[in-house]
Amino acid sequence: MAHICQMWVTPAVRGEGIAKALLSEIRTWALDKECECLALDVAPCCRKYFLKKLRRKKERSKQTL
């Protein structure tokens, strides 16, 4: 299992794909290490933003079906 904790992207550069790129590289690393699970802890101050973004992504995926 790989566990990511205390990841932070400063508000000034959010939305530029930094976290997405970093998580993609971490996922690749975890797959290379044959990790069966990858966990991400989101800082309490960012959970609202993170969950909002996940909901938007889910809504977009429903619209494309």
SVG drawing of the C-alpha trace seen along z (x, -y; Angstrom):
<svg xmlns="http://www.w3.org/2000/svg" viewBox="-26 -33 35 39">
<polyline fill="none" stroke="black" stroke-width="0.4" points="0.0,0.0 1.2,-3.5 -0.1,-6.4 0.0,-10.0 -0.5,-12.5 -0.3,-16.2 -0.3,-17.0 -0.9,-20.7 -1.2,-23.0 -1.1,-26.7 -4.3,-28.4 -2.5,-30.7 -1.7,-27.8 -4.7,-25.5 -6.4,-24.5 -3.2,-24.3 -2.9,-20.5 -0.1,-20.4 -1.8,-17.9 -3.0,-15.8 0.5,-15.5 2.0,-14.7 -0.7,-12.1 -0.2,-10.6 3.5,-10.1 2.8,-8.7 0.3,-6.2 2.9,-5.1 5.5,-4.6 3.0,-2.6 2.1,-0.4 5.8,0.2 6.2,1.2 3.1,3.5 1.2,1.7 -2.4,3.0 -3.8,-0.2 -3.0,-3.9 -4.5,-6.1 -4.7,-9.9 -5.4,-11.9 -6.7,-15.4 -5.8,-18.2 -8.9,-19.3 -8.7,-22.8 -8.8,-21.5 -11.4,-18.8 -14.3,-21.1 -12.4,-22.1 -11.3,-18.5 -14.8,-17.1 -16.3,-19.8 -13.9,-19.0 -14.7,-15.3 -18.5,-16.0 -17.9,-18.2 -15.9,-15.4 -18.5,-12.8 -21.3,-15.1 -19.3,-15.6 -18.8,-11.8 -22.5,-11.2 -23.2,-13.8 -20.9,-12.0 -22.7,-8.7"/>
</svg>
